[in-house]
């Protein structure tokens, strides 16, 4: 069946041909007297590429010589050359004996190429967006069957065109395999076919191979082609995803600079918008955001949204930046605006899902997620989103361990963590049930050595977590398996006031993190803590915690701490943060058999350097160095400066699967005695 696009082209061609015939008649010319003279004139017009005039002569001559095979063949060739390839193919199929094998193949392949190029036309029903591409694939199968060929023996031109078709059908692995097969056979794939190859390599997360392929394809595209900027942006993304921000950003900067905001045609009365500049600037901004400059990207996109509030792409891009800045409510609003402007926008819908999951509203995200998975099951965006969804809904695991040693220059350690200390344990949460509930369980063994005696707190726990929207509640019961043999409980409540302010309440009965030194004397403690966390952006976090312990010996200990984490420097692969904290506490007993200053206080200043050494999409390796120093004051013992260092590695093996381990060193002071503590810890996380 002819496509709507091909019918439009045929209608236009026939109208132009009729007009040309009328014009020729009005000019007073007389029709050629013989068939041979008509054929000669038609061939001359075709040689001059005057296709419409040639078609007009063909139709006029055919009216006089309806049985002419030569006119019939010329009509087919001319229709194909003006773009009416479906109609040309239909006429050819009616009388195939009039055409040589070479001519027949060209008509067949021209028609298939037209079907492929029409395969990505806009459709009102996105569920049928692949219908055109599937029709082109059926046409290829039909042609190969009639020609007695298989795909590996198809004409080279068809194999090149089929790369675009496979890309449209989202069979990206097949695109890459066919491209590699063509190269192995010694064929030089033409530039026009390299664009889908580059796009499919990007889909397969092979950007280092995609970049040179796209570069070669772009070099063959003439300036002024409306697709050139799009492909140049794709090349910049390939560089970025290869972690070559040093090349990607300048390329996009140059692309923006080469396109003025407004275009002025010769002798035009006024300028008109330059959409190449618009698309270049959008991509320039997003690449800058992926390099860490979220504040700069936000400013640019907000300005663009003011001048173009009806642009879905700007709104969804701005929502993405808001999400990465931690402003999920604000991001959701932008994504919803984008979806209203363009209901078929994949970015707008996937952005809503990401924001809703961050806001713990999976029930609202589910219908949007299901629709995207139904309509776009095989795209990279859908596969990534599917993995994100499964991690959010599935099991959550955390395993941890740590070991430490304290000494006091040959003297007996008085450290509250003992001369040797350690911990190991595991925590798990079941898959999400009813979009709100998870069952939880865990086990941990905390131990420390005091005066050659090892004290343990081995504890297993089971509980339930409710998390939806602003509220997160976790209730657990735990049981210790040591000499004290007590049953405890914990209640954690979190509340999100806004995108930038959270609060928490933690209550513990027989707190397992209370002093093991006190536990050595059979003394346990209950605790309560209130926290407030203000994070105006990804650059700044301020946290405050007030905590109170009630020990069984009557001691009451209260503490207050405030921490600041402030970004000082942002580069694509390097972050530098400044750290500051103040802390103070007091206890009500001076005769406690464990470390219990009547009053103490500390202040710390430091920096944390975080370098991304290697990354391939979700996998990465980074290392961090944290150094702090500050005064510690204890009533009755004066003030001493306490330094500390920590160095750690982070390996992310896949999204949601990370191993972090590190060593730490410090010179703390207890009751006026300086000690040295050296420790190692490790943690493995699996889940969201």
C-alpha positions as CSV (number, residue, x, y, z in Angstrom):
1,X,0.0,0.0,0.0
2,X,1.3,3.5,-0.8
3,X,2.2,5.5,2.3
4,X,0.5,8.9,2.9
5,X,3.8,10.6,2.3
6,X,4.3,8.9,-1.1
7,X,0.7,9.7,-2.1
8,X,1.4,13.3,-1.3
9,X,4.5,13.3,-3.5
10,X,2.7,11.6,-6.4
11,X,-0.2,14.1,-6.2
12,X,2.3,17.0,-6.3
13,X,4.2,15.5,-9.2
14,X,1.1,15.0,-11.2
15,X,-0.1,18.5,-10.5
16,X,3.2,19.9,-11.6
17,X,3.1,17.8,-14.7
18,X,-0.3,19.0,-15.6
19,X,0.8,22.6,-15.1
20,X,3.8,22.0,-17.3
21,X,1.6,20.5,-20.0
22,X,-0.8,23.4,-19.8
23,X,2.1,25.9,-20.0
24,X,3.6,24.2,-23.0
25,X,0.2,24.3,-24.8
26,X,-0.4,27.9,-23.9
27,X,3.0,28.8,-25.4
28,X,1.7,27.7,-28.8
29,X,4.0,24.7,-29.2
30,X,2.7,21.8,-31.1
31,X,2.9,18.2,-29.9
32,X,5.7,16.2,-31.5
33,X,4.4,14.4,-34.6
34,X,6.0,11.0,-34.0
35,X,6.7,8.6,-31.1
36,X,10.4,8.7,-31.8
37,X,10.5,12.5,-31.7
38,X,8.5,12.4,-28.4
39,X,10.9,9.9,-26.9
40,X,13.9,12.0,-28.0
41,X,12.5,15.1,-26.4
42,X,11.6,13.2,-23.2
43,X,15.1,11.8,-22.9
44,X,16.7,15.2,-23.5
45,X,14.5,16.6,-20.7
46,X,15.5,13.8,-18.4
47,X,19.2,14.3,-19.2
48,X,18.7,17.9,-18.1
49,X,17.0,16.6,-14.9
50,X,13.8,18.5,-15.8
51,X,11.7,15.8,-14.3
52,X,8.4,17.5,-14.1
53,X,8.6,18.7,-17.8
54,X,9.6,15.2,-18.8
55,X,6.7,13.6,-17.0
56,X,4.3,16.1,-18.7
57,X,5.7,15.0,-22.1
58,X,5.4,11.4,-21.2
59,X,1.7,11.7,-20.2
60,X,0.9,13.7,-23.3
61,X,2.7,11.2,-25.6
62,X,1.1,8.2,-23.8
63,X,-2.3,9.6,-24.5
64,X,-1.4,9.3,-28.2
65,X,0.6,6.0,-27.9
66,X,-1.0,4.1,-25.0
67,X,0.7,0.8,-26.0
68,X,4.2,2.2,-26.1
69,X,6.5,0.1,-23.9
70,X,9.2,2.8,-24.0
71,X,6.9,5.4,-22.7
72,X,5.7,3.1,-20.0
73,X,9.3,2.4,-18.9
74,X,10.2,6.1,-19.0
75,X,7.1,6.9,-16.9
76,X,8.3,4.4,-14.2
77,X,11.8,5.8,-14.1
78,X,10.7,9.4,-14.0
79,X,8.2,8.8,-11.2
80,X,10.9,7.1,-9.2
81,X,13.3,9.9,-9.7
82,X,10.9,12.6,-8.6
83,X,10.2,10.7,-5.4
84,X,6.9,8.9,-6.3
85,X,8.7,5.6,-5.7
86,X,5.8,3.6,-4.4
87,X,3.8,4.4,-7.6
88,X,6.8,3.7,-9.8
89,X,7.2,0.3,-8.1
90,X,3.5,-0.6,-8.6
91,X,3.8,0.2,-12.3
92,X,7.0,-1.8,-12.6
93,X,5.4,-4.8,-10.9
94,X,2.6,-4.7,-13.4
95,X,5.0,-5.1,-16.4
96,X,8.3,-6.3,-15.0
97,X,9.4,-7.7,-18.4
98,X,10.0,-4.2,-19.7
99,X,13.0,-3.7,-17.3
100,X,16.5,-5.0,-17.2
101,X,17.7,-6.8,-14.0
102,X,19.7,-3.7,-13.2
103,X,16.8,-1.4,-13.7
104,X,14.5,-3.6,-11.7
105,X,16.9,-3.8,-8.8
106,X,17.2,0.0,-8.7
107,X,13.4,0.5,-8.7
108,X,13.0,-2.1,-5.9
109,X,15.8,-0.5,-3.8
110,X,14.6,3.0,-4.4
111,X,11.2,2.0,-3.2
112,X,12.6,0.3,-0.1
113,X,14.8,3.3,0.7
114,X,11.7,5.6,0.5
115,X,9.8,3.3,2.9
116,X,12.8,3.3,5.3
117,X,13.1,7.1,5.2
118,X,9.3,7.4,5.9
119,X,9.6,4.9,8.8
120,X,10.4,7.5,11.4
121,X,7.7,10.0,10.4
122,X,5.6,11.4,13.2
123,X,2.5,9.4,14.1
124,X,-0.4,10.5,16.2
125,X,-0.6,7.1,17.9
126,X,2.8,6.3,19.4
127,X,1.9,2.7,19.9
128,X,2.0,2.4,16.1
129,X,5.3,4.4,15.7
130,X,7.1,1.3,14.3
131,X,4.4,0.4,11.8
132,X,6.2,2.2,9.0
133,X,9.5,0.5,9.8
134,X,7.9,-2.9,10.0
135,X,6.3,-2.3,6.6
136,X,9.7,-1.5,5.2
137,X,11.1,-4.7,6.7
138,X,8.3,-6.7,5.2
139,X,9.1,-5.1,1.8
140,X,12.7,-6.1,2.2
141,X,11.7,-9.7,3.0
142,X,9.4,-9.8,0.1
143,X,12.1,-8.5,-2.3
144,X,14.7,-11.0,-1.0
145,X,12.2,-13.8,-1.3
146,X,11.3,-12.9,-4.9
147,X,15.0,-12.5,-5.8
148,X,16.0,-15.8,-4.2
149,X,18.5,-14.1,-1.8
150,X,19.1,-14.0,2.0
151,X,20.1,-11.0,3.9
152,X,23.8,-11.8,3.8
153,X,23.7,-11.9,-0.1
154,X,21.5,-8.8,-0.5
155,X,22.8,-6.0,-2.7
156,X,25.3,-3.7,-0.8
157,X,23.0,-0.7,-1.1
158,X,20.2,-2.6,0.5
159,X,22.5,-3.8,3.3
160,X,23.6,-0.2,4.0
161,X,20.0,1.1,3.9
162,X,18.9,-1.8,6.2
163,X,21.3,-0.4,8.9
164,X,18.9,2.6,9.2
165,X,15.9,0.3,9.3
166,X,17.3,-1.8,12.1
167,X,18.1,1.3,14.0
168,X,14.5,2.5,13.7
169,X,13.3,-0.9,14.9
170,X,15.5,-0.5,17.9
171,X,17.4,-3.6,17.1
172,X,20.7,-1.9,17.9
173,X,22.7,-5.0,18.5
174,X,21.9,-6.2,15.0
175,X,23.0,-2.8,13.6
176,X,26.4,-3.2,15.2
177,X,26.8,-6.8,14.2
178,X,25.9,-6.0,10.5
179,X,28.2,-3.0,10.5
180,X,31.1,-5.2,11.9
181,X,30.3,-7.9,9.3
182,X,30.4,-5.3,6.4
183,X,33.8,-4.0,7.7
184,X,35.1,-7.5,8.0
185,X,34.1,-8.2,4.4
186,X,36.2,-5.2,3.3
187,X,33.3,-2.9,2.5
188,X,33.6,0.8,3.2
189,X,30.2,1.8,4.7
190,X,29.0,5.1,3.2
191,X,28.7,8.2,5.4
192,X,24.9,8.3,5.2
193,X,24.7,4.8,6.8
194,X,27.2,5.7,9.6
195,X,24.7,7.9,11.5
196,X,22.5,4.9,12.5
197,X,25.6,2.9,13.3
198,X,26.9,5.6,15.6
199,X,23.5,5.9,17.3
200,X,23.3,2.2,17.8
201,X,26.8,2.0,19.2
202,X,25.7,4.7,21.7
203,X,22.6,2.6,22.6
204,X,24.9,-0.4,23.2
205,X,27.1,1.8,25.5
206,X,30.1,1.8,23.2
207,X,30.7,5.6,22.9
208,X,34.5,5.3,22.3
209,X,33.6,3.4,19.0
210,X,30.7,5.7,18.2
211,X,32.7,8.9,18.3
212,X,34.9,8.3,15.2
213,X,32.0,6.7,13.3
214,X,29.9,9.8,13.9
215,X,32.8,12.1,13.1
216,X,33.2,10.5,9.7
217,X,29.5,10.7,9.0
218,X,29.3,14.4,10.0
219,X,32.2,15.4,7.8
220,X,30.1,14.3,4.7
221,X,27.0,16.3,5.7
222,X,26.8,19.7,4.0
223,X,26.5,22.9,6.1
224,X,23.0,24.0,6.3
225,X,21.6,20.5,6.5
226,X,18.9,20.7,9.3
227,X,20.2,17.4,10.8
228,X,23.8,18.4,11.0
229,X,23.6,20.1,14.4
230,X,21.7,17.1,15.8
231,X,24.4,14.7,14.8
232,X,27.2,17.1,16.0
233,X,25.5,17.1,19.4
234,X,25.3,13.3,19.3
235,X,29.1,13.2,18.6
236,X,29.7,15.5,21.6
237,X,27.6,13.1,23.8
238,X,29.7,10.2,22.6
239,X,32.8,12.1,23.7
240,X,31.2,13.0,27.1
241,X,30.1,9.4,27.7
242,X,33.7,8.4,26.9
243,X,34.6,10.7,29.8
244,X,36.3,13.2,27.4
245,X,34.6,16.4,28.8
246,X,37.7,18.2,27.7
247,X,36.7,17.6,24.1
248,X,32.9,17.5,24.3
249,X,32.4,20.9,26.0
250,X,34.6,22.9,23.6
251,X,32.9,21.2,20.6
252,X,29.5,22.3,21.8
253,X,30.8,25.7,22.7
254,X,32.0,26.1,19.2
255,X,28.7,24.8,17.8
256,X,26.8,27.4,19.7
257,X,29.2,30.2,18.7
258,X,28.9,29.2,15.0
259,X,25.1,29.7,15.1
260,X,23.7,33.2,15.8
261,X,20.6,33.4,17.8
262,X,18.7,34.9,14.8
263,X,19.1,34.3,11.1
264,X,18.8,37.1,8.5
265,X,18.0,36.1,4.9
266,X,19.3,38.4,2.1
267,X,16.9,41.3,1.6
268,X,14.7,40.1,4.4
269,X,12.7,42.7,6.3
270,X,13.2,40.9,9.6
271,X,15.2,38.1,11.2
272,X,13.8,34.7,12.2
273,X,14.8,32.3,15.0
274,X,17.7,30.0,14.5
275,X,16.6,26.6,15.7
276,X,20.1,25.1,15.2
277,X,21.4,27.6,17.8
278,X,18.6,26.5,20.1
279,X,19.3,22.8,19.9
280,X,23.1,23.4,20.2
281,X,22.6,25.5,23.3
282,X,20.3,22.9,25.0
283,X,22.9,20.2,24.4
284,X,25.7,22.5,25.5
285,X,23.9,23.1,28.8
286,X,23.1,19.5,29.5
287,X,26.7,18.4,28.9
288,X,27.8,21.1,31.2
289,X,25.4,19.8,33.9
290,X,26.8,16.3,33.5
291,X,30.2,17.7,34.1
292,X,29.0,19.0,37.5
293,X,28.0,22.6,36.7
294,X,24.4,22.1,37.7
295,X,24.0,25.7,38.9
296,X,25.1,27.1,35.6
297,X,22.9,24.7,33.7
298,X,19.9,25.7,35.8
299,X,20.4,29.4,35.2
300,X,20.6,28.9,31.4
301,X,17.6,26.6,31.2
302,X,15.5,28.8,33.4
303,X,16.3,31.8,31.1
304,X,15.3,29.6,28.1
305,X,12.1,28.5,29.8
306,X,11.1,32.2,30.2
307,X,11.5,32.9,26.5
308,X,10.1,29.6,25.4
309,X,7.6,28.4,28.1
310,X,5.8,26.2,25.6
311,X,8.9,24.1,24.8
312,X,8.6,20.6,26.3
313,X,12.4,19.9,25.8
314,X,13.5,22.9,27.9
315,X,11.0,22.0,30.7
316,X,12.0,18.4,30.9
317,X,15.8,19.3,30.8
318,X,15.2,21.8,33.6
319,X,13.4,19.1,35.5
320,X,16.3,16.8,35.1
321,X,18.7,19.4,36.5
322,X,16.4,20.0,39.4
323,X,16.3,16.3,40.2
324,X,20.1,16.2,40.3
325,X,20.2,19.2,42.6
326,X,17.9,17.3,45.0
327,X,14.8,19.3,44.3
328,X,12.4,16.5,43.4
329,X,9.1,18.3,44.0
330,X,10.3,21.2,41.8
331,X,11.5,18.7,39.2
332,X,8.2,16.8,39.1
333,X,6.4,20.1,38.4
334,X,8.6,20.7,35.4
335,X,8.3,17.2,34.1
336,X,4.5,17.4,34.3
337,X,4.6,20.7,32.5
338,X,6.7,19.1,29.7
339,X,4.3,16.1,29.5
340,X,1.3,18.4,29.2
341,X,3.0,20.3,26.3
342,X,4.1,17.1,24.6
343,X,2.2,14.0,25.7
344,X,4.5,11.8,23.6
345,X,7.7,13.1,25.2
346,X,9.7,10.1,26.6
347,X,12.0,12.4,28.6
348,X,9.0,14.1,30.3
349,X,7.5,10.8,31.3
350,X,10.7,9.1,32.4
351,X,11.6,12.3,34.3
352,X,8.3,12.0,36.2
353,X,9.0,8.4,37.1
354,X,12.5,9.3,38.5
355,X,11.1,12.2,40.5
356,X,8.2,10.2,41.9
357,X,10.5,7.4,43.0
358,X,12.7,9.9,44.8
359,X,9.6,11.2,46.5
360,X,8.5,7.7,47.5
361,X,5.3,7.7,45.4
362,X,5.7,4.6,43.3
363,X,2.0,4.1,43.0
364,X,1.8,7.4,41.0
365,X,4.8,6.4,38.9
366,X,3.5,2.9,38.0
367,X,1.0,3.8,35.3
368,X,3.5,6.1,33.6
369,X,6.2,3.4,33.9
370,X,3.9,0.6,32.5
371,X,3.0,2.8,29.5
372,X,6.6,3.5,28.6
373,X,7.6,-0.1,29.0
374,X,4.7,-1.1,26.7
375,X,5.4,1.4,24.0
376,X,9.2,1.7,24.2
377,X,10.3,-1.7,25.6
378,X,13.8,-1.8,23.9
379,X,15.2,1.7,24.0
380,X,18.2,2.5,26.2
381,X,16.0,4.9,28.2
382,X,13.5,2.2,28.9
383,X,16.1,-0.4,29.8
384,X,17.8,2.0,32.2
385,X,14.5,2.9,33.7
386,X,13.5,-0.7,34.0
387,X,16.7,-1.4,36.0
388,X,16.0,1.6,38.2
389,X,12.5,0.4,38.9
390,X,13.5,-3.1,39.7
391,X,16.2,-1.9,42.1
392,X,13.7,0.4,43.9
393,X,11.0,-2.3,44.2
394,X,13.3,-5.2,45.0
395,X,15.5,-6.5,47.8
396,X,17.8,-4.1,49.7
397,X,21.0,-5.5,51.2
398,X,23.9,-4.0,53.2
399,X,26.8,-5.9,54.6
400,X,29.5,-4.1,56.7
401,X,32.6,-4.8,58.8
402,X,35.2,-2.8,60.6
403,X,38.3,-3.3,62.7
404,X,40.4,-0.9,64.8
405,X,43.3,-0.7,67.2
406,X,44.2,2.0,69.8
407,X,47.4,2.5,71.7
408,X,48.8,5.1,74.0
409,X,52.6,5.1,73.4
410,X,53.1,1.8,75.3
411,X,50.7,2.7,78.1
412,X,47.4,0.9,78.6
413,X,44.7,2.4,76.4
414,X,41.8,4.2,78.1
415,X,39.9,4.7,74.8
416,X,36.1,4.2,75.1
417,X,36.4,2.0,72.0
418,X,39.0,-0.3,73.6
419,X,42.5,-1.4,72.6
420,X,40.9,-3.5,69.9
421,X,37.5,-2.9,68.4
422,X,35.4,-4.2,65.5
423,X,32.0,-4.8,64.0
424,X,30.4,-6.9,61.3
425,X,26.9,-7.4,60.3
426,X,24.2,-7.6,57.6
427,X,20.9,-5.8,57.0
428,X,18.2,-6.7,54.6
429,X,14.8,-5.4,53.5
430,X,12.2,-7.3,51.5
431,X,10.8,-6.1,48.2
432,X,8.3,-3.3,48.4
433,X,4.8,-4.3,49.2
434,X,1.7,-2.2,48.4
435,X,4.1,0.7,47.4
436,X,4.7,1.4,51.1
437,X,5.8,-1.6,53.2
438,X,9.0,-3.6,53.7
439,X,9.9,-6.2,56.2
440,X,13.4,-5.8,57.7
441,X,16.0,-7.9,59.4
442,X,19.6,-7.7,60.5
443,X,22.4,-9.0,62.6
444,X,25.5,-7.3,64.0
445,X,28.3,-8.1,66.3
446,X,30.0,-5.2,67.9
447,X,33.0,-5.9,70.2
448,X,35.9,-4.2,72.0
449,X,38.8,-5.2,74.2
450,X,39.1,-3.7,77.7
451,X,41.9,-4.8,80.0
452,X,42.4,-8.0,78.0
453,X,38.7,-8.8,78.1
454,X,36.6,-8.8,75.0
455,X,33.1,-7.4,75.3
456,X,30.5,-8.3,72.7
457,X,27.1,-7.0,71.8
458,X,25.7,-9.6,69.4
459,X,22.2,-8.6,68.3
460,X,19.6,-9.8,65.8
461,X,16.7,-7.7,64.7
462,X,13.4,-7.9,62.8
463,X,11.0,-5.1,61.9
464,X,8.8,-3.3,59.4
465,X,9.3,-0.1,57.5
466,X,6.6,2.1,56.1
467,X,7.7,4.7,53.6
468,X,5.4,6.9,51.5
469,X,5.7,10.4,50.3
470,X,7.0,12.6,53.2
471,X,6.9,10.0,55.9
472,X,9.4,7.2,56.7
473,X,8.8,5.0,59.8
474,X,11.0,2.0,60.8
475,X,10.1,-0.1,63.8
476,X,12.4,-2.9,64.9
477,X,12.6,-5.3,67.8
478,X,16.1,-6.7,68.6
479,X,17.6,-9.4,70.9
480,X,21.1,-9.5,72.2
481,X,22.9,-12.9,72.4
482,X,25.5,-12.3,75.1
483,X,25.7,-12.2,78.9
484,X,23.3,-9.3,79.3
485,X,20.7,-11.1,77.2
486,X,18.2,-8.2,76.8
487,X,15.5,-7.4,74.3
488,X,15.5,-4.0,72.8
489,X,13.5,-1.9,70.3
490,X,14.1,1.0,68.0
491,X,11.8,3.5,66.3
492,X,13.0,5.8,63.5
493,X,10.8,8.5,62.0
494,X,11.7,10.7,59.1
495,X,9.7,13.6,57.7
496,X,10.4,15.6,54.6
497,X,9.2,19.2,55.0
498,X,10.4,20.3,51.6
499,X,13.0,19.6,48.9
500,X,15.6,21.2,51.2
501,X,14.6,20.4,54.7
502,X,14.2,17.0,56.5
503,X,13.8,16.0,60.1
504,X,14.3,12.8,62.0
505,X,13.5,11.2,65.4
506,X,15.3,8.1,66.7
507,X,14.3,6.2,69.9
508,X,16.3,3.3,71.2
509,X,15.6,0.8,74.0
510,X,18.9,-0.9,74.9
511,X,20.8,1.1,72.3
512,X,23.4,-1.2,70.6
513,X,25.5,1.7,69.8
514,X,25.8,2.9,73.4
515,X,29.2,2.5,75.2
516,X,30.6,-1.0,75.0
517,X,32.9,0.2,77.9
518,X,29.8,0.7,80.0
519,X,28.5,-2.7,78.9
520,X,31.6,-4.3,80.3
521,X,30.3,-3.3,83.7
522,X,26.8,-4.6,82.9
523,X,25.4,-1.1,82.2
524,X,23.2,-0.5,79.2
525,X,21.5,2.7,77.9
526,X,18.4,3.9,76.2
527,X,18.7,6.9,73.8
528,X,16.7,9.5,72.0
529,X,17.9,11.7,69.1
530,X,16.4,14.5,67.1
531,X,18.0,15.6,63.8
532,X,17.4,18.4,61.3
533,X,19.0,18.3,57.8
534,X,19.1,21.4,55.5
535,X,20.4,20.8,52.0
536,X,19.6,23.9,49.8
537,X,21.4,22.2,46.9
538,X,24.0,19.5,46.1
539,X,26.7,22.0,47.0
540,X,25.7,22.5,50.7
541,X,24.5,20.3,53.5
542,X,24.0,21.4,57.1
543,X,23.0,18.8,59.7
544,X,22.2,19.2,63.4
545,X,21.6,16.4,65.9
546,X,20.7,16.6,69.6
547,X,21.0,13.3,71.4
548,X,20.4,12.1,75.0
549,X,21.5,8.8,76.6
550,X,19.9,7.4,79.8
551,X,22.3,4.9,81.3
552,X,21.1,2.3,83.8
553,X,23.5,3.6,86.5
554,X,21.5,6.9,86.5
555,X,23.9,8.8,84.3
556,X,22.3,11.2,81.8
557,X,24.4,12.3,78.9
558,X,23.3,14.9,76.4
559,X,25.1,16.0,73.2
560,X,24.6,18.5,70.4
561,X,26.4,18.5,67.1
562,X,26.3,20.6,63.9
563,X,28.0,19.6,60.7
564,X,28.6,21.6,57.5
565,X,29.6,20.1,54.1
566,X,30.3,22.7,51.5
567,X,31.4,22.2,47.9
568,X,34.5,24.4,47.2
569,X,35.5,23.1,43.7
570,X,33.6,21.2,41.0
571,X,35.3,19.6,38.0
572,X,34.0,16.7,35.8
573,X,36.2,14.2,37.6
574,X,37.1,16.0,40.8
575,X,35.2,17.4,43.7
576,X,36.7,19.3,46.7
577,X,34.5,19.9,49.7
578,X,35.1,21.9,52.9
579,X,34.0,20.4,56.2
580,X,33.3,22.0,59.5
581,X,31.7,20.7,62.7
582,X,31.1,21.7,66.3
583,X,30.1,19.3,69.1
584,X,29.5,19.6,72.8
585,X,28.2,17.1,75.4
586,X,27.9,16.7,79.2
587,X,27.3,13.9,81.7
588,X,25.7,13.9,85.1
589,X,28.0,11.4,86.9
590,X,31.7,12.0,87.6
591,X,32.3,8.5,89.0
592,X,31.1,6.4,86.0
593,X,33.4,3.4,85.3
594,X,33.4,4.3,81.6
595,X,34.6,7.4,79.7
596,X,32.1,10.1,80.6
597,X,33.4,13.7,80.6
598,X,31.4,16.0,82.8
599,X,31.7,18.5,79.9
600,X,33.5,18.5,76.6
601,X,33.5,20.2,73.3
602,X,35.2,20.1,69.9
603,X,35.5,21.9,66.7
604,X,36.8,20.5,63.4
605,X,37.8,22.0,60.1
606,X,38.8,19.9,57.1
607,X,38.6,19.1,53.4
608,X,37.5,16.1,51.4
609,X,39.0,15.5,47.9
610,X,37.0,13.1,45.7
611,X,38.4,12.0,42.4
612,X,36.6,9.9,39.8
613,X,39.4,7.7,38.4
614,X,37.4,5.6,35.9
615,X,33.8,5.3,34.8
616,X,31.8,3.4,32.2
617,X,28.2,4.4,32.6
618,X,27.0,2.8,35.9
619,X,30.4,1.3,36.7
620,X,33.1,3.4,38.3
621,X,36.0,3.6,40.6
622,X,36.7,6.7,42.7
623,X,38.8,7.4,45.7
624,X,38.5,10.0,48.5
625,X,40.9,11.6,51.0
626,X,39.5,13.4,54.0
627,X,41.7,15.4,56.4
628,X,40.4,17.2,59.5
629,X,41.9,19.0,62.5
630,X,40.5,20.9,65.4
631,X,40.7,21.5,69.1
632,X,39.1,19.1,71.7
633,X,38.4,20.4,75.2
634,X,37.5,18.3,78.2
635,X,36.6,19.8,81.6
636,X,39.5,19.3,84.0
637,X,42.0,18.3,81.3
638,X,42.2,21.3,79.0
639,X,42.5,21.5,75.3
640,X,44.3,19.5,72.7
641,X,44.4,19.5,68.9
642,X,43.1,16.3,67.3
643,X,44.0,15.5,63.7
644,X,42.4,12.7,61.6
645,X,42.8,11.2,58.1
646,X,40.7,8.9,56.1
647,X,41.4,7.4,52.7
648,X,38.8,5.2,50.9
649,X,38.0,3.5,47.6
650,X,34.5,3.1,46.1
651,X,33.9,0.5,43.4
652,X,30.5,0.5,41.8
653,X,30.1,-2.7,39.8
654,X,26.6,-1.9,38.5
655,X,23.9,0.5,39.3
656,X,22.9,-0.2,43.0
657,X,25.9,-2.5,43.7
658,X,28.8,-0.8,45.4
659,X,31.7,-1.7,47.6
660,X,33.3,1.0,49.8
661,X,36.3,0.4,52.0
662,X,38.8,2.7,53.7
663,X,41.4,3.2,56.4
664,X,41.4,5.9,59.0
665,X,43.9,7.3,61.4
666,X,43.4,9.8,64.2
667,X,45.1,11.0,67.4
668,X,42.3,11.4,69.9
669,X,42.7,12.5,73.6
670,X,40.8,10.9,76.5
671,X,41.2,12.3,80.0
672,X,44.2,14.2,78.9
673,X,46.0,11.2,77.5
674,X,46.7,11.2,73.7
675,X,46.2,8.0,71.9
676,X,46.5,6.7,68.3
677,X,43.7,4.9,66.5
678,X,44.1,3.1,63.3
679,X,41.1,1.4,61.6
680,X,39.8,-0.3,58.5
681,X,36.2,-0.6,57.4
682,X,34.2,-2.0,54.4
683,X,30.7,-1.9,53.3
684,X,28.8,-3.5,50.4
685,X,25.4,-2.1,49.3
686,X,22.9,-3.8,47.0
687,X,19.7,-2.1,46.0
688,X,18.3,1.4,45.3
